[in-house]
Amino acid sequence: MLRSTTKNGQVEIIGLVVIVMVLIVAGYFGIRLMISSPRQRNEYANIQLATNFVNALLRTSTDCKATVGELFSDCASFEDIHCDGKSSCEKAEEVSREILASTLREWDKGYSFIVETAGRERVIDQNMPCDENAMPGVFPLSTRSGKSLVVKLVVCD
């Protein structure tokens, strides 16, 4: 009878040791996460903001019955779309600047909004230029002419 009780006690102690080890490991990772550098968290937040912002911007409808993404795509190819006496390039840039001014500029965020076509970069709007190492939110778009078109937004503090 004594052997059975001893064995049960050993199993319980091993179970407690396993639970304590799991708690120690979880605590270690929890503390490590809490003391990760604010700079790393900021960089990650800025990349996410840039990516989500460009994604939303390109899907934004305009009064031209085309999205901003469609206007940029047309701008890089044939410029068939005209709206309010403006070309697709002018309209896409105008709408982008308005939205950037009422959001990122208003929030006092530094940013560079860039459109790259066939290897040539064009800065559409900028507020307090970012560090060269800042990671952009990048969106490649297709064009009817087959040219490459990439929309980039770099956000920094």
C-alpha positions in Angstrom: 0.0 0.0 0.0 2.8 2.4 0.8 4.3 1.9 -2.7 1.2 3.1 -4.5 1.0 6.3 -2.4 4.7 7.0 -3.0 4.2 6.5 -6.8 1.2 8.9 -6.9 3.2 11.5 -4.9 6.1 11.3 -7.4 3.7 11.7 -10.4 2.1 14.8 -8.7 5.6 16.3 -8.0 6.6 15.7 -11.6 3.4 17.4 -12.8 4.1 20.4 -10.5 7.6 20.7 -11.8 6.3 20.7 -15.4 3.8 23.4 -14.6 6.4 25.5 -12.9 8.8 25.1 -15.9 6.0 26.2 -18.3 5.3 29.2 -16.2 9.0 30.2 -16.1 9.3 29.9 -19.9 6.1 31.9 -20.5 7.3 34.5 -18.0 10.6 34.8 -19.7 9.0 35.4 -23.1 6.5 37.8 -21.6 9.2 39.9 -20.0 11.3 39.9 -23.2 8.3 41.1 -25.2 7.6 43.9 -22.7 11.2 45.2 -22.9 11.6 44.9 -26.6 12.8 48.3 -27.9 10.2 50.9 -28.6 12.1 51.7 -31.8 11.4 48.2 -33.2 7.7 48.5 -32.2 7.5 51.9 -33.9 9.2 50.7 -37.1 6.7 47.8 -37.3 3.8 50.1 -36.7 5.0 52.5 -39.4 5.3 49.7 -41.9 1.9 48.4 -41.1 0.4 52.0 -41.3 2.1 52.5 -44.7 0.9 49.2 -46.1 -2.7 49.6 -44.9 -2.8 53.2 -46.0 -1.6 52.5 -49.6 -4.0 49.6 -49.8 -6.9 51.8 -48.8 -5.8 54.7 -50.9 -5.6 52.6 -54.1 -9.1 51.3 -53.5 -10.6 54.8 -52.9 -13.3 55.9 -55.3 -13.0 59.2 -57.0 -15.6 61.4 -58.8 -14.1 60.0 -62.1 -15.9 56.7 -61.7 -12.4 55.1 -61.2 -10.4 54.2 -58.1 -7.1 56.0 -57.3 -5.3 52.7 -58.3 -7.1 52.7 -61.7 -6.1 56.3 -62.2 -2.4 55.6 -61.5 -2.6 52.5 -63.7 -4.1 54.5 -66.6 -1.5 57.3 -65.9 1.3 54.7 -66.4 -0.2 53.5 -69.7 -2.4 55.4 -72.1 -4.0 58.2 -70.1 -7.4 57.4 -71.5 -9.3 58.6 -68.4 -10.0 62.4 -68.1 -11.9 64.0 -65.3 -12.8 67.6 -64.5 -10.5 68.6 -67.4 -7.5 66.8 -65.8 -5.6 63.7 -66.9 -5.6 60.5 -64.9 -2.1 61.4 -63.6 -3.2 64.9 -62.4 -6.4 63.5 -60.8 -4.6 60.6 -59.0 -1.9 62.9 -57.6 -4.5 65.5 -56.5 -6.7 63.0 -54.7 -3.6 61.3 -53.1 -2.3 64.7 -51.8 -5.7 65.6 -50.4 -5.9 62.3 -48.5 -2.3 62.5 -47.3 -2.8 66.1 -46.1 -5.9 65.2 -44.1 -4.4 62.1 -42.5 -0.7 61.6 -42.2 0.2 65.3 -42.4 -2.5 66.2 -39.9 -1.2 63.5 -37.6 2.3 65.1 -37.9 3.8 61.9 -39.4 6.8 62.1 -41.7 6.2 60.3 -45.1 7.2 60.0 -48.7 4.7 58.9 -51.2 6.4 57.7 -54.4 5.2 56.2 -57.7 7.7 54.3 -59.7 7.1 53.6 -63.4 9.6 51.8 -65.6 12.4 52.4 -63.1 11.8 56.1 -62.7 10.7 57.3 -59.3 8.4 60.3 -58.9 7.8 61.8 -55.4 4.1 62.7 -55.3 4.0 64.1 -51.8 6.4 64.4 -48.9 6.3 65.6 -45.3 9.6 65.5 -43.3 11.6 63.1 -45.4 12.3 59.7 -43.8 15.5 57.9 -43.1 16.8 56.0 -46.1 16.6 52.7 -44.1 12.9 53.1 -43.4 10.8 50.3 -44.9 8.1 51.3 -47.3 4.6 49.9 -47.9 4.9 48.7 -51.5 2.1 47.9 -54.0 2.8 46.8 -57.5 0.0 47.5 -60.0 -0.7 46.2 -63.4 -1.1 48.4 -66.4 -2.7 47.8 -69.8 0.5 48.7 -71.5 2.5 46.2 -69.6 4.7 48.8 -67.9 5.7 48.2 -64.4 4.1 50.4 -61.8 4.9 50.4 -58.1 3.3 52.7 -55.5 5.3 53.2 -52.3 4.7 54.9 -49.0 7.3 55.4 -46.4 6.1 56.5 -43.0 8.3 57.6 -40.1 8.1 59.6 -36.9 
